[in-house]
Amino acid sequence: MTLLLAVAGLSSPAHALEHTIAARFRYGFVPKNFLDIWYFDSDDEGALTQYPRPTPEALVYGLDYTLAVQEGGGPSVQFWAERMDVMMEDGYWDDKESPADHLDGEWLAPRSGWGEIALGANFVQEVGFNDPAEPVYAALNVGAGLGIGFATSGVDLWKPQKHDDTVDPNCPTGQTDALSPERTQCVKDGDLNQPAVLPVLDITIGPEAHFGDHVSVRIDLGLHQVALYAGLAAGGVF
């Protein structure tokens, strides 16, 4: 609300406000080097080469509403709502410890619909490249903001060794004392412990083009929570 009032305060007969409603799509991924901080991978010394670590990716669909000073360049406030679908294969996750123990990793299997629904707002500074009165006006957007995400679905989890409860009669005897990947025929050991609600940090930079007075197309690049992303947004200006 403070950001909205700051932008609205710039409004005057010479500074009419500009409104943009856009649909956006983003692809996100978590860099391998980032995951290497906390988890071993199959190419680490002594690791289980038959169980490569999965690579989390995400598809994000959303809408945003931007309130900005109409003239080229200047501040704006962008409100957004989105659905994030996390795409990750079932796989082995071996957390780092010293000394290393490559047999204590957990097997994670995401369920359908795993991801989040999020709402948030960004402050964006637009730097114009040419006269906004021209047929195509180009600019660079740089912004950051915060949101709140609500987790959907979840992830099944298996641990090494036998289940804490009674051994599942459908679980082969030879797998009651085994690596977590070998126990996926057994009753799962629970769900991945993930927060139901979590904060969302969004940092974005990218070019935007205005075609005439009523069409806007932009490219979004940046950081969303722990994922790097690239995306495209298009909408109407009024």
N, C-alpha and C positions, 0 to 999 in steps of 0.2 A: 504493500500500500504506500509506503514511503517513496518508493521509486516511481509509482504511478503519479503521486502528487508532484514529484520533482519534474516529471515530464509535462504534466498538465500545467504547471506553473509557467512553463515557457510559452504557453499558448497566448496569442494576442491576435489582433487583426492581421499582423504581419507574419504570424506563426500559427497557422491553422494546423490542427493535428491530422496525421495520416494514419489510417487503420489498414492492417493487412491480416487476412485470414489465409493460412496456408496448410496444406497437407505435406507431411514430411516422411521420409523413409531413411533409415540408417542401417549400416552394417557395422557391427562392432566385434572386436576380438581382444583377447588378453595376450600380450606379448610373452613369448617363451621365457625371455630373460627375467620377466617379472615373476613368473611362476617358479623359476629356478631359485628364488630367494627362500621359498618355504618348502618346496617339494623336489625330491629326486626325480630323474627321468631315466629311461632305459639306457641312455648312452653314458650315464655316470658310472664310475669305477665300482664294480661289485654289484651293480643294480641288476634286477631281473629283466634281461633283454627281451623276453617274450611278452612283456606287459608294458608297452609304451604308454606314457601319460597322455590322456586325452587333451585336446585343445578346445577350450570353451570359445564359442562364438555366439553372436546374438543378432536377431533381426528386430528392428524397432520401427513401429508404425505409430504415427501420431498426428496431432493437429496443434497449431500454435496461432496465437493472436498477438500481433505487435502493434503497439501504440507509439508513434514517433512524431517528431517535428517534421512537417511536410517538406520543407526545403532540404536540398541535398546535404547530407552530412549531419552529424549531431547524435544526441543520445536517444535511446528508445528503451521501452520495457516490453519483454516478450514473455507471455504466459503460455505454458505448454501442458499437454496431456498426452500420454503415450502408453503403448502396450509393448513390453519387451518379451520376446520369446527366446529363451536360451537354448542353443543347440549344442549338445555335448554327447558324445558316445559314452556308453558304459565303459568303465575302465578302472585301472589301479592307481591309487594315490598314496604315495609313500612320503610321509612328512620327514623333513630333515632333522637329524639329531646327531649328537656326537657322544660316543662312537656310533657310526652308522649301523642301522638294523634294517636291512632291505626285506625282511620277512614279516614286518608288522604293519604293512600298508593295508588300507581299506579299499574295498571294491564299491564303487558308487554307480548307481543306475538311475538316471533321471526319469521321472514319470512324465507322462504326456501333460503339456500345458505348463511346464516349469518356467518360471520367469517372474515378472512383476508388472503391476499397473502403477504408474507414477504421475504426479502432478508437480509443477514447479514454476519458477519465474527466473528470468535472466535479465541482467542489465547489459545492453549492447551499445557500443559506440560505432557509428557508421562514418567511414572516411570516404568521401566522394572522389572519383577520378576525373569527372567531367561535369559539364553544366547539366543540371537536372532537367532543363528545358529541352534538351536534345531528344530525338526519338528513342534512343537507347541510352539510359543512364546507368553507369557502372560504379560500384562502390565495394569497399572491403569492410566486413563486419568483424568486430572483435568483442567477445562478451563472456560473461560468467554468471552463474547463478546457483541456486539451491532448490531442491525439491524433496518430496517424501515418496517413498516407494512401498507398495504393499505386495508381499510375496504371494505367488500363486503356485499351486501344486507342491511338489517336493521331490526328494531324492531318496531312494532306497539304499540301505547301507548294510554291507557284510563286513565283519571283522575276522581276523585270523583266529585259529583254534576253535573250540566248540562254543555253541550257543550258551548264553547264561542260563536259559531255562531248560526244560526237558528236551532232549535231542529229538528232532523231528523224525518220525518213523520213515518218512520218505527220503531222508538224507542218508546216503550211503555211509556205512560205518567207516570206510576209509577216509571220509571227508569230514569227520567230526573233530579231527585234529590236523588242520591243514591250512594252507594259505587262503586268504579271503577269496581270490578268484575261483578256487576249487570248491567253495562252499555255496555257490549261487543256487545249487539245487536244494539247499537247506532253507529253513525259515529265516527270513532276514533278521538282522540284529537291531533293527530300528530304522529311524530316518536321520538324514543329515541334519545336524543342529544348525538351523538358519533362522535369523530374526524374522518375525512376521512383518515388522515395519522397520525401515532403515532409511537414513538420509541419503540423498542423491546429490553429488557434486557434478555440475556440468560446465565445461569450459569449451568454447567454440571460437573458430576463426574461419573465414572463407569469403569468397567473392559473391556479390549479388548483382543481378541485372534487372532493371525496370524497363519494360517494353511499353512505351506510351505511358498513359496515366493509370492503367488498371491491371497490369500483369507484372508479377514479380517472380523471379527464379533465382535460387541461391544454392551454393554448394557449402555444406557444413563439414568441417574437419575439427577433431578435438578429442576431449577426454570425458567419458561419462562413467561415473563411479570408478571402477578400476579398468575399464575397457577403452581402448582407442577406437575411434569410429570415423567413417566417411559416409556422407549422406547427401540427399538432394531434397529440396523443398520447392514447392510452387504454389502460388495462390493469387488471390485477387486483392487489389488495392482500392480503397475508397475514402 
